[in-house]
Amino acid sequence: MKALFLAVVVLNLAVFLWEYRSGAFAAPEAAVPENLETIVLVGESPVSDGSADKK
């Protein structure tokens, strides 16, 4: 019984390491849609680059 438990643990570890090596746990990169509107903050407005505000 102890040998069977050890075999299951080793098999489980081997499968886990195999999946880790193949990249199964890597977070997928989310695709950003191209038709989104951009958000521009007041400090980032194209009219003022912020250099006039600095003294």
Backbone hydrogen bonds, N-H to C=O, Kabsch-Sander energy under -0.5 kcal/mol:
donor,donor_aa,acceptor,acceptor_aa,energy
5,F,1,M,-2.1
6,L,2,K,-2.2
7,A,3,A,-2.3
8,V,4,L,-2.2
9,V,5,F,-2.2
10,V,6,L,-2.5
11,L,7,A,-2.4
12,N,8,V,-2.5
13,L,9,V,-2.4
14,A,10,V,-2.4
15,V,11,L,-2.3
16,F,12,N,-2.3
17,L,13,L,-2.6
18,W,14,A,-2.1
19,E,15,V,-2.5
20,Y,16,F,-2.3
21,R,17,L,-2.3
22,S,18,W,-1.7
23,G,20,Y,-0.9
24,A,19,E,-2.4
26,A,23,G,-1.0
36,L,33,P,-0.7
40,V,38,T,-0.6
41,L,39,I,-0.5
44,E,41,L,-1.0
45,S,42,V,-1.3
49,D,47,V,-0.5
54,K,50,G,-0.7
